[in-house]
Amino acid sequence: MSSGSGKGIVSFAAALAVAGCAAMPGAGSGGWTTLIDGEQGLGNFDPVGDADWHAADGAIVADRKESKPSAFLVTRSAYRDFEVHAEFWVSHDANSGIYMRCADGAKPTDTTCYEANIYDERPEAKYGTGAITHLAAVDPMPKAGGKWNTFDITVRGTHIVVVLNGVKTAEIDDDKLASGPIALQYVQGVVKFRKVQVRTL
């Protein structure tokens, strides 16, 4: 076998390895891990509660539950310093949110996790959509209902920044929660996530 043929085999093997990596579930460029991509991704989460999370309309959707407590999709990994990118659609009456650094993934709450809220009709509007519930108010509160939106959230050390549709809506420094899983909340209305990605920092 000539040395040229050997190089060709090595190059072909390298190309196969790269292709294999690109095809891995959840793998993405720039260090991003894709948890939800259209109707794919339910298997990347553990459900908590009885929301009817299902694949439909090019997204992962919840539109009903039987019991009163909040329901969640909880990641199987814990995260300390990270970025989250999410694309979501909610009805005007929806109550949802993205929970972060949850102290107990089996029982997420808005006091044992940091919550980037999605709740246009929250009675206490300053902690509605775009706020970090209980910690960073938003004024005026933006509306997310009836359209596709993006959340870009950065959590690094004690610093958390929430950006909704390209506009920073909340920012805090808080050291109560150091690490934990991410959870997608469902309480009421119609909630759709068509993209959720996370990148560790």
Secondary structure, 3 states (H helix, E strand, C coil): CCHHHHHHHHHHHHHHHHHHHHCCCCECHHHCEEEEECCECHHHEEEECCCCCEEECCEEEECCCCCCCCEEEEECCCECCEEEEEEEEECCCCEEEEEECCCCCCCCCCCCCEEEEECCCCCCHHHCCCCECCCECCCCCCCCECCEEEEEEEEECCEEEEEECCEEEEEEECCCCCCECCEEEEEECCEEEEEEEEEEC
